[in-house]
Amino acid sequence: MRMNQNTFGMALLCLLFSHLAFAQSPMILPTTLNYYIADSVMIRASNGITLSAVVVRKKNAPKRLPTALMYLIYSDTKRSLAEAKYAADQGYVGIVADARGKRLSPDAPVPYEKEVEDVNAVINWIVQQPWSDGRVGMYGGSYSGFAQWAATKSLNPALKTIVPYVAAIPGLGLPMENNIFLLANYQWPFYVTNNKYTDDAVNNDGARWRRMRMNWWESGLAYHKVDSLDGAANPWFQKWLLHPDYDAYWQSMVPFKEDFLNIKIPVLTITGYYDDGQVSALEYLREHYKYLPDAEHYLIIGPYDHFGAQKGGVPNLRGYEVDKIALINTREITFQWMDYVLKGGKKPELLKDKINFEVMGANSWRHVSSMDKMEASKVRFYLDKVGDQYSLTSVKPASTLFIGQSVDLADRTSTNNDYYPDPIIKKEIDRSNGLFFLTKPFDEAVSVSGKLEGILKAIINKKDMDIGLTLYELSPEGEYFQLSYFLGRASYADDMTQRKLLDPGKETAIPFYRSRVFSKQLKKGSRLLLMLNIDKNPFAQINYGTGKEISNESIKDAGELLQIRWSNQSFIDIGISRTDK
């Protein structure tokens, strides 16, 4: 694949702003005459730190009310006041609390590491106030979504519900995805720790970050040298690189495994098919149900990106005209849910079952009891080759065949794995490298939903590789509609907490499932197209396959070409149903 700066640039831009979009969405400030407003509240916690908060109550409200709490790292007093006033208008005490070290807090900021204790410190403070009825509900997106889950790791009895939108998991979504460190949000630690609010100048300096990425890419230096090329030390970047496993460092920040057994409160998760952090948001849901099968955990998911999910979608998403029925009001649904849990109100109309998803192209919502029931059946497609034709076939190949691929990891004239869905609909895709497997045309309209999952079987000449998969609908008109993608490191396929190197020359099974969930109606004559590739570009670590720590590998470690022999016993499983259209 030839270097496409526009494609990668747009991909990066979407990721760069993924954490701050909702925090800066405009709101109308109501008049202050009808409110009790405290915009400089200082919360001194038993752990010795001090947090700041904005608290708003309606003057004509009952003396004691439940609290609607948002925990924010993107401190902005004006925005926090508007947010808290909106909650007060819905019949709650509205509170926006700032993360440690932000706004008026005298402490040093420590993103991700202290929310388990700090959010619960805020909740403990709330229930001691004369206006509190002892019950708290939390809501908000991205970092604020993460903070809600962090609070549940040591669940406070006063926390009665959470409504996380596009919630992050440190170490699973960013700064790494499926154990691959990404450069997309490299500047984010500067953005949130350089001052008490946000360093917009450094965050918006796109030229600087493009220059840094390209300098690193072209230099062939080890990944841990990135900040030396930028010229400014990035201590958080370096600290995170010390934890390539999803180890105790990351596990301490959010619920992990048996922690989910104790989360017996109602949860409403909201995310999107094109949310950069979707793998994190849905990991919480999957693990919650895994350890607590009767959890009262609902999901709303549709054609939204990271920003759109937090407000309910946009009419045109990266060139795709979104179905009108998919456009919802996230804030309205949030407080309907709060009323349902905390006031005995009616459940939001959209929540007809646990999993609620919009079928793109069908202009309709579906409602099922679990993720596995998004479609009536699953079809297994094998990655096969007959002659010169690469096919996705539902017939298991009778004999094993290996399909070759070579990748020069030292080459800087081209990149591999153009997976980012921007635009969502393409007239053509780059086929200069990678392998492309195609189904036969569907002889009737079908809907395809769920995650891209399966097992790849391969023999390689190195000890590791980073894999990319991208799934498209190829329409009868020749357009490519991107449905899902997966990015992951082979040595962590079995266990993200512990690396297991591949044996060169020996066949290895590589399972995968942490991909983007989607739902789309395919017209008669459409096909599914799967791109299989190795990740090599300026936007993530380059895995040279030596078995050493990836961040310490450089272009000097490239050695011989990466030679892969993909088995035609490799497969993907896709949920498919016939439709009436």
C-alpha positions as CSV (number, residue, x, y, z in Angstrom):
1,M,0.0,0.0,0.0
2,R,1.5,3.4,-1.0
3,M,1.7,6.0,1.7
4,N,-1.6,7.9,1.8
5,Q,-1.1,10.9,4.1
6,N,-4.7,12.0,3.7
7,T,-6.2,8.7,4.8
8,F,-3.8,8.3,7.7
9,G,-4.1,12.0,8.6
10,M,-7.8,11.9,8.8
11,A,-7.6,8.7,10.9
12,L,-5.3,10.3,13.3
13,L,-7.3,13.5,13.5
14,C,-10.4,11.5,14.5
15,L,-8.4,9.7,17.2
16,L,-6.6,12.8,18.5
17,F,-9.9,14.4,19.4
18,S,-11.7,11.3,20.5
19,H,-11.3,12.0,24.2
20,L,-12.2,15.6,24.2
21,A,-15.1,15.9,21.8
22,F,-18.0,15.6,24.3
23,A,-16.2,17.7,26.9
24,Q,-16.3,20.6,24.5
25,S,-19.8,20.2,23.1
26,P,-21.7,23.5,23.4
27,M,-24.6,24.0,25.8
28,I,-27.0,26.8,26.5
29,L,-26.5,28.4,30.0
30,P,-29.9,28.8,31.8
31,T,-30.4,31.9,33.9
32,T,-28.8,31.7,37.3
33,L,-31.8,33.2,39.2
34,N,-33.4,29.9,40.0
35,Y,-30.4,28.0,41.2
36,Y,-28.1,27.6,44.2
37,I,-24.7,27.6,42.5
38,A,-21.3,26.7,44.0
39,D,-18.6,26.7,41.4
40,S,-15.6,26.5,43.7
41,V,-16.4,23.6,46.0
42,M,-13.3,22.0,47.5
43,I,-13.6,18.3,48.4
44,R,-10.9,17.2,50.9
45,A,-10.7,13.5,50.9
46,S,-9.5,11.1,53.5
47,N,-6.6,10.1,51.3
48,G,-5.1,13.6,51.7
49,I,-5.9,15.0,48.2
50,T,-8.3,17.9,47.4
51,L,-10.6,17.9,44.4
52,S,-12.7,20.7,43.1
53,A,-16.3,20.6,41.9
54,V,-19.3,22.6,40.6
55,V,-22.6,22.0,42.5
56,V,-26.0,23.2,41.3
57,R,-29.4,22.8,42.9
58,K,-32.8,24.2,41.9
59,K,-34.1,26.7,44.5
60,N,-37.6,25.2,44.4
61,A,-36.5,21.6,44.7
62,P,-37.1,19.2,47.6
63,K,-34.5,19.5,50.4
64,R,-33.0,16.1,49.6
65,L,-32.5,14.7,46.1
66,P,-30.4,12.1,44.3
67,T,-27.2,13.4,42.7
68,A,-26.3,13.2,39.0
69,L,-22.5,13.2,38.9
70,M,-20.0,13.6,36.1
71,Y,-16.3,13.2,36.8
72,L,-14.2,15.3,34.3
73,I,-10.6,15.6,33.4
74,Y,-11.2,18.2,30.7
75,S,-11.8,21.0,33.2
76,D,-13.9,23.9,32.0
77,T,-15.8,25.9,34.5
78,K,-18.4,27.3,32.0
79,R,-19.1,23.8,30.6
80,S,-19.3,22.3,34.1
81,L,-21.8,24.9,35.2
82,A,-24.0,24.2,32.2
83,E,-23.8,20.5,32.7
84,A,-24.7,20.7,36.4
85,K,-27.6,23.1,35.7
86,Y,-29.0,20.7,33.1
87,A,-28.9,17.9,35.7
88,A,-30.6,20.2,38.2
89,D,-33.3,21.0,35.7
90,Q,-34.0,17.2,35.5
91,G,-34.7,17.0,39.2
92,Y,-31.2,16.1,40.5
93,V,-28.4,17.8,42.4
94,G,-26.0,18.4,39.5
95,I,-22.3,17.9,40.2
96,V,-19.3,18.0,37.9
97,A,-16.2,17.0,39.8
98,D,-12.7,17.7,38.4
99,A,-10.1,15.0,38.3
100,R,-7.1,15.1,40.7
101,G,-4.8,18.0,39.8
102,K,-7.4,19.8,37.6
103,R,-9.0,23.2,37.9
104,L,-8.7,24.2,41.6
105,S,-7.1,21.0,42.9
106,P,-3.7,21.7,44.3
107,D,-2.4,18.2,43.7
108,A,-0.5,16.8,40.7
109,P,-2.6,15.3,37.9
110,V,-2.3,11.5,37.5
111,P,-4.5,10.4,34.6
112,Y,-6.1,7.0,35.0
113,E,-4.2,5.9,38.1
114,K,-6.3,7.3,41.0
115,E,-9.9,7.3,39.8
116,V,-10.8,4.2,41.8
117,E,-10.2,6.0,45.1
118,D,-10.8,9.6,43.9
119,V,-14.3,9.1,42.4
120,N,-15.4,7.3,45.5
121,A,-14.0,10.1,47.6
122,V,-16.4,12.4,45.8
123,I,-19.3,10.1,46.3
124,N,-18.5,9.8,50.0
125,W,-18.5,13.6,50.2
126,I,-21.8,13.8,48.4
127,V,-23.7,11.6,50.8
128,Q,-22.6,13.6,53.8
129,Q,-24.2,16.8,52.4
130,P,-27.6,17.9,53.8
131,W,-29.1,18.1,50.3
132,S,-28.2,14.5,49.4
133,D,-30.7,11.7,49.7
134,G,-27.9,9.2,49.8
135,R,-28.1,8.1,46.2
136,V,-25.8,8.9,43.3
137,G,-26.0,8.2,39.6
138,M,-23.0,8.8,37.2
139,Y,-22.9,9.5,33.5
140,G,-20.6,10.9,30.8
141,G,-18.3,9.8,28.0
142,S,-14.8,8.6,27.2
143,Y,-12.6,9.5,30.2
144,S,-15.8,10.2,32.2
145,G,-17.1,6.8,31.2
146,F,-13.8,5.2,32.4
147,A,-14.1,7.1,35.7
148,Q,-17.6,5.5,36.3
149,W,-16.2,2.0,35.8
150,A,-13.2,2.8,37.9
151,A,-15.6,3.7,40.7
152,T,-17.3,0.3,40.5
153,K,-14.0,-1.5,41.1
154,S,-14.6,-0.7,44.8
155,L,-18.3,-0.1,44.6
156,N,-19.7,2.5,46.9
157,P,-23.1,1.6,48.3
158,A,-24.4,5.1,47.4
159,L,-23.6,4.6,43.7
160,K,-26.9,3.2,42.2
161,T,-26.3,3.4,38.5
162,I,-23.8,4.4,35.8
163,V,-24.4,5.5,32.2
164,P,-21.0,5.3,30.5
165,Y,-20.8,6.5,26.9
166,V,-17.8,5.3,24.7
167,A,-16.0,4.4,28.0
168,A,-12.2,4.0,27.8
169,I,-10.2,1.2,29.3
170,P,-6.6,2.2,29.9
171,G,-4.3,-0.3,28.4
172,L,-7.0,-1.9,26.2
173,G,-8.2,0.9,23.9
174,L,-5.5,3.5,24.3
175,P,-2.6,4.0,24.6
176,M,-2.6,0.5,23.2
177,E,-5.1,-1.7,21.5
178,N,-4.9,-5.5,21.8
179,N,-1.3,-4.9,23.2
180,I,-0.2,-2.7,20.3
181,F,0.9,0.8,21.3
182,L,-0.6,3.5,19.1
183,L,0.7,7.0,18.4
184,A,-2.8,8.4,17.9
185,N,-3.1,10.1,21.2
186,Y,0.6,10.6,21.9
187,Q,0.1,14.2,22.8
188,W,-2.9,13.5,25.2
189,P,-0.8,13.5,28.4
190,F,0.5,17.0,27.6
191,Y,-3.1,18.1,26.8
192,V,-4.4,17.1,30.2
193,T,-1.4,17.6,32.5
194,N,0.3,20.7,31.2
195,N,-2.0,23.0,33.2
196,K,-5.1,23.0,35.4
197,Y,-7.4,23.0,32.4
198,T,-6.5,21.8,29.0
199,D,-3.5,22.7,26.8
200,D,-5.4,23.3,23.6
201,A,-2.4,24.8,21.8
202,V,-0.3,21.6,22.2
203,N,-3.2,19.4,21.4
204,N,-4.1,21.2,18.2
205,D,-0.6,21.4,16.9
206,G,-1.2,18.9,14.1
207,A,1.9,19.8,12.2
208,R,4.1,19.0,15.2
209,W,2.6,15.5,15.6
210,R,2.7,14.7,11.9
211,R,6.4,15.7,11.8
212,M,7.1,13.6,14.9
213,R,5.4,10.5,13.4
214,M,7.1,10.8,10.1
215,N,10.5,11.5,11.6
216,W,10.1,8.3,13.7
217,W,8.8,6.3,10.7
218,E,11.6,7.4,8.4
219,S,14.4,7.1,11.0
220,G,13.7,3.5,11.9
221,L,14.5,4.2,15.5
222,A,13.0,2.2,18.4
223,Y,9.5,3.2,19.4
224,H,10.6,4.3,22.9
225,K,12.7,7.0,21.1
226,V,9.7,8.8,19.8
227,D,9.7,11.6,22.4
228,S,13.4,12.3,21.7
229,L,12.5,13.0,18.1
230,D,9.8,15.3,19.2
231,G,12.3,17.1,21.5
232,A,10.1,17.1,24.6
233,A,10.2,14.3,27.2
234,N,6.9,12.5,27.6
235,P,7.1,10.8,31.0
236,W,3.6,9.2,30.8
237,F,4.4,7.8,27.3
238,Q,7.5,6.2,28.8
239,K,5.7,4.9,31.9
240,W,3.0,3.2,29.8
241,L,5.6,1.6,27.6
242,L,6.9,-0.3,30.7
243,H,3.6,-2.2,30.7
244,P,3.1,-3.9,27.3
245,D,1.2,-6.7,29.1
246,Y,-2.3,-5.9,30.4
247,D,-0.7,-6.4,33.8
248,A,-1.4,-5.4,37.4
249,Y,-0.7,-1.7,36.5
250,W,-3.6,-1.6,34.1
251,Q,-5.8,-4.0,36.0
252,S,-5.8,-1.8,39.1
253,M,-7.6,1.0,37.2
254,V,-10.9,-0.7,36.3
255,P,-12.8,-3.8,37.2
256,F,-11.0,-7.0,36.2
257,K,-12.3,-10.5,36.1
258,E,-14.0,-11.4,39.5
259,D,-14.4,-7.7,40.3
260,F,-17.5,-7.8,38.0
261,L,-19.2,-10.1,40.4
262,N,-19.8,-7.2,42.7
263,I,-21.3,-4.8,40.2
264,K,-24.9,-5.4,40.9
265,I,-26.3,-2.0,39.9
266,P,-28.1,-1.2,36.6
267,V,-25.8,-0.1,33.8
268,L,-26.6,1.6,30.5
269,T,-23.7,1.5,28.0
270,I,-23.8,3.7,24.8
271,T,-21.3,3.3,22.0
272,G,-21.0,3.3,18.2
273,Y,-20.0,1.1,15.4
274,Y,-17.3,3.7,14.4
275,D,-16.3,4.6,18.0
276,D,-12.5,4.5,18.1
277,G,-12.8,3.1,21.7
278,Q,-15.5,0.6,21.0
279,V,-13.4,-2.4,22.0
280,S,-13.1,-0.8,25.5
281,A,-16.8,0.0,25.9
282,L,-17.9,-3.5,24.9
283,E,-15.2,-5.2,26.9
284,Y,-16.9,-3.9,30.1
285,L,-20.2,-5.3,28.9
286,R,-18.9,-8.7,27.9
287,E,-16.9,-9.1,31.1
288,H,-19.9,-8.0,33.2
289,Y,-22.2,-10.6,31.7
290,K,-19.4,-13.2,31.8
291,Y,-19.1,-13.0,35.5
292,L,-22.6,-11.9,36.3
293,P,-25.0,-13.4,33.8
294,D,-28.1,-11.8,35.3
295,A,-26.6,-8.3,35.3
296,E,-29.0,-5.5,34.5
297,H,-26.7,-4.1,31.8
298,Y,-28.2,-2.5,28.7
299,L,-26.5,-1.5,25.5
300,I,-27.4,1.1,22.8
301,I,-25.2,0.9,19.8
302,G,-25.6,2.4,16.3
303,P,-23.8,4.2,13.5
304,Y,-21.9,6.7,15.7
305,D,-18.3,7.6,16.1
306,H,-16.7,8.6,19.4
307,F,-18.2,12.1,19.4
308,G,-21.5,11.1,17.9
309,A,-22.4,8.4,20.4
310,Q,-22.2,11.0,23.1
311,K,-24.9,13.2,21.6
312,G,-26.9,10.7,19.6
313,G,-25.4,10.7,16.1
314,V,-24.9,13.0,13.1
315,P,-26.9,12.8,9.8
316,N,-23.7,12.3,7.7
317,L,-20.9,10.2,9.3
318,R,-17.7,10.2,7.2
319,G,-19.7,10.2,4.0
320,Y,-22.4,7.7,5.1
321,E,-25.9,9.1,5.2
322,V,-27.1,7.7,8.5
323,D,-30.6,6.2,8.8
324,K,-32.9,8.8,10.3
325,I,-34.2,6.4,12.9
326,A,-30.6,6.0,14.2
327,L,-30.5,9.7,15.3
328,I,-31.3,9.7,19.1
329,N,-30.8,12.1,22.0
330,T,-28.2,10.6,24.3
331,R,-28.7,13.2,27.0
332,E,-32.4,12.7,27.1
333,I,-32.1,8.9,27.3
334,T,-29.5,9.3,30.0
335,F,-31.9,11.1,32.4
336,Q,-34.8,8.9,31.4
337,W,-32.6,6.1,32.6
338,M,-31.7,7.9,35.8
339,D,-35.4,8.5,36.5
340,Y,-36.1,4.8,35.8
341,V,-33.4,3.7,38.3
342,L,-33.6,6.4,40.9
343,K,-37.2,7.7,40.8
344,G,-39.2,4.7,39.6
345,G,-39.8,6.2,36.2
346,K,-40.4,4.5,32.9
347,K,-37.5,2.8,31.2
348,P,-36.4,4.6,28.0
349,E,-38.5,3.5,25.1
350,L,-35.5,2.4,23.0
351,L,-34.6,-0.2,25.6
352,K,-36.9,-3.0,24.6
353,D,-34.2,-5.7,25.5
354,K,-30.7,-5.8,26.8
355,I,-28.9,-5.3,23.5
356,N,-30.4,-2.5,21.3
357,F,-28.8,-1.9,17.9
358,E,-29.6,-0.1,14.7
359,V,-29.3,-2.0,11.4
360,M,-27.6,0.3,9.0
361,G,-29.4,0.5,5.7
362,A,-32.6,-1.0,7.1
363,N,-33.6,2.2,9.1
364,S,-34.7,0.0,12.0
365,W,-33.7,-1.0,15.5
366,R,-33.5,-4.5,16.8
367,H,-33.6,-5.7,20.4
368,V,-32.1,-9.0,21.6
369,S,-31.2,-10.5,24.9
370,S,-27.4,-10.9,24.3
371,M,-24.7,-10.0,21.8
372,D,-24.6,-13.6,20.5
373,K,-28.3,-13.2,19.3
374,M,-27.8,-10.2,17.1
375,E,-28.5,-12.4,14.1
376,A,-30.4,-15.7,13.7
377,S,-27.3,-17.7,12.9
378,K,-23.5,-17.6,12.5
379,V,-21.8,-18.6,9.3
380,R,-18.2,-19.7,9.2
381,F,-16.2,-18.5,6.2
382,Y,-12.8,-20.0,5.4
383,L,-9.9,-18.1,3.9
384,D,-9.2,-20.2,0.8
385,K,-7.4,-19.9,-2.5
386,V,-8.3,-21.7,-5.7
387,G,-6.0,-20.9,-8.6
388,D,-5.5,-17.1,-8.5
389,Q,-8.8,-16.5,-6.7
390,Y,-8.9,-15.7,-3.0
391,S,-12.2,-16.6,-1.5
392,L,-14.3,-16.5,1.7
393,T,-16.1,-19.8,1.4
394,S,-18.6,-21.4,3.8
395,V,-17.4,-24.8,2.6
396,K,-14.5,-26.1,4.7
397,P,-11.5,-26.8,2.4
398,A,-11.0,-30.6,2.1
399,S,-7.3,-30.3,2.3
400,T,-4.9,-27.9,3.9
401,L,-3.3,-25.3,1.6
402,F,-1.0,-22.5,2.7
403,I,-1.2,-19.0,1.2
404,G,2.0,-17.0,1.1
405,Q,2.6,-13.4,2.1
406,S,5.9,-11.5,2.4
407,V,6.4,-8.2,4.2
408,D,9.6,-6.1,4.2
409,L,9.5,-4.5,7.7
410,A,12.5,-2.3,6.8
411,D,10.8,-0.8,3.7
412,R,9.7,2.8,4.2
413,T,8.4,3.5,0.7
414,S,5.1,1.9,1.4
415,T,2.9,1.1,4.4
416,N,0.7,-1.9,5.3
417,N,-2.8,-2.1,6.7
418,D,-5.0,0.9,5.7
419,Y,-7.8,-0.1,8.1
420,Y,-9.2,3.1,9.5
421,P,-12.8,3.8,8.3
422,D,-12.6,7.3,7.0
423,P,-14.5,7.6,4.7
424,I,-16.8,4.7,5.5
425,I,-17.8,4.2,1.9
426,K,-15.0,4.1,-0.7
427,K,-15.0,3.9,-4.5
428,E,-11.8,1.8,-4.4
429,I,-9.4,0.4,-1.8
430,D,-5.6,0.0,-2.0
431,R,-4.7,-3.5,-3.0
432,S,-1.0,-3.0,-3.4
433,N,-0.3,-5.3,-0.5
434,G,-2.3,-7.6,1.8
435,L,-4.6,-10.5,0.9
436,F,-8.2,-10.0,-0.1
437,F,-10.8,-12.7,0.3
438,L,-14.2,-12.4,-1.3
439,T,-17.5,-14.3,-0.8
440,K,-19.8,-15.1,-3.6
441,P,-22.6,-12.6,-4.2
442,F,-25.6,-13.1,-1.8
443,D,-28.6,-14.3,-3.8
444,E,-30.9,-12.4,-1.5
445,A,-30.8,-9.5,0.9
446,V,-29.3,-10.3,4.3
447,S,-28.4,-8.5,7.4
448,V,-24.9,-9.0,8.9
449,S,-24.2,-8.1,12.6
450,G,-21.9,-8.7,15.5
451,K,-18.2,-8.8,15.9
452,L,-15.6,-9.9,13.5
453,E,-14.1,-13.0,15.1
454,G,-12.4,-16.3,14.3
455,I,-9.1,-18.1,14.2
456,L,-6.2,-17.5,11.9
457,K,-3.7,-20.3,11.4
458,A,-0.2,-19.5,10.2
459,I,3.4,-20.5,10.0
460,I,5.9,-17.6,10.1
461,N,9.7,-17.4,10.1
462,K,9.8,-15.0,13.1
463,K,8.6,-15.0,16.7
464,D,5.8,-12.5,16.4
465,M,3.7,-10.3,14.1
466,D,1.0,-7.6,14.3
467,I,-2.2,-8.5,12.4
468,G,-4.8,-6.3,10.7
469,L,-8.2,-7.5,9.4
470,T,-10.7,-5.2,7.7
471,L,-14.2,-6.3,6.7
472,Y,-16.2,-4.6,3.8
473,E,-19.4,-4.9,2.0
474,L,-18.7,-4.8,-1.7
475,S,-21.9,-3.6,-3.3
476,P,-23.1,-4.6,-6.8
477,E,-22.3,-1.1,-7.8
478,G,-18.6,-1.6,-6.8
479,E,-18.6,0.5,-3.6
480,Y,-16.8,-0.6,-0.5
481,F,-18.7,-0.1,2.8
482,Q,-16.4,-0.7,5.7
483,L,-18.1,-2.8,8.4
484,S,-15.4,-3.7,11.0
485,Y,-11.7,-4.0,11.7
486,F,-9.4,-5.8,14.1
487,L,-5.8,-4.9,15.1
488,G,-3.9,-7.2,17.4
489,R,-0.5,-8.8,18.3
490,A,-0.2,-12.5,17.7
491,S,1.8,-13.2,20.8
492,Y,-1.1,-11.9,23.0
493,A,-3.9,-13.6,21.1
494,D,-4.5,-16.2,23.9
495,D,-3.9,-13.9,26.9
496,M,-3.5,-10.1,26.8
497,T,-1.9,-10.3,30.3
498,Q,1.0,-12.5,29.2
499,R,3.0,-12.6,26.0
500,K,3.6,-16.0,24.4
501,L,6.0,-15.9,21.4
502,L,5.4,-17.9,18.3
503,D,7.6,-20.8,17.3
504,P,9.2,-20.0,13.9
505,G,8.3,-22.7,11.4
506,K,5.5,-24.1,13.5
507,E,1.8,-23.6,12.8
508,T,0.1,-21.4,15.3
509,A,-3.6,-20.8,15.9
510,I,-4.3,-17.1,16.5
511,P,-7.8,-16.4,17.9
512,F,-9.3,-12.9,17.7
513,Y,-12.6,-11.3,18.8
514,R,-11.9,-7.8,20.2
515,S,-12.9,-6.1,16.9
516,R,-15.6,-3.5,16.0
517,V,-19.2,-4.7,16.4
518,F,-21.5,-3.6,13.6
519,S,-24.9,-4.2,12.0
520,K,-25.7,-3.6,8.3
521,Q,-28.3,-4.7,5.8
522,L,-26.7,-6.0,2.6
523,K,-28.6,-5.9,-0.6
524,K,-29.0,-8.8,-3.0
525,G,-25.8,-9.2,-5.0
526,S,-23.5,-7.7,-2.4
527,R,-20.4,-9.6,-1.2
528,L,-18.2,-9.6,1.9
529,L,-14.6,-8.7,1.4
530,L,-12.0,-9.5,4.1
531,M,-8.5,-7.8,3.9
532,L,-5.8,-9.6,5.8
533,N,-2.5,-7.8,6.4
534,I,0.4,-7.1,8.7
535,D,0.4,-3.7,10.5
536,K,3.3,-1.5,9.4
537,N,2.8,2.3,9.3
538,P,3.7,5.5,11.1
539,F,0.7,5.2,13.5
540,A,1.7,2.3,15.8
541,Q,4.7,0.3,17.0
542,I,6.4,-1.8,14.4
543,N,6.8,-5.4,15.4
544,Y,10.0,-6.7,13.9
545,G,9.4,-10.2,15.2
546,T,12.6,-10.8,17.1
547,G,10.9,-11.6,20.4
548,K,12.5,-8.7,22.2
549,E,10.3,-6.0,23.8
550,I,8.7,-4.3,20.8
551,S,9.4,-0.8,22.0
552,N,13.1,-1.6,22.0
553,E,13.2,-3.0,18.5
554,S,14.4,-0.8,15.6
555,I,14.8,-1.1,11.9
556,K,18.1,-2.8,12.5
557,D,16.1,-5.7,13.9
558,A,14.2,-6.1,10.6
559,G,16.4,-8.9,9.3
560,E,15.0,-11.1,6.6
561,L,11.5,-10.5,5.2
562,L,8.6,-11.6,7.3
563,Q,7.4,-14.7,5.5
564,I,3.9,-15.9,6.4
565,R,2.1,-19.0,5.3
566,W,-1.6,-18.6,6.1
567,S,-3.6,-21.8,6.3
568,N,-6.8,-22.1,4.4
569,Q,-8.2,-23.7,7.6
570,S,-8.3,-20.1,9.0
571,F,-11.8,-18.8,9.4
572,I,-14.1,-15.9,10.5
573,D,-17.5,-16.3,12.0
574,I,-20.2,-13.8,11.0
575,G,-23.8,-13.4,12.2
576,I,-26.2,-13.4,9.2
577,S,-29.9,-13.4,8.8
578,R,-32.2,-13.2,5.8
579,T,-34.3,-10.1,5.4
580,D,-37.6,-9.4,3.8
581,K,-36.1,-6.6,1.7
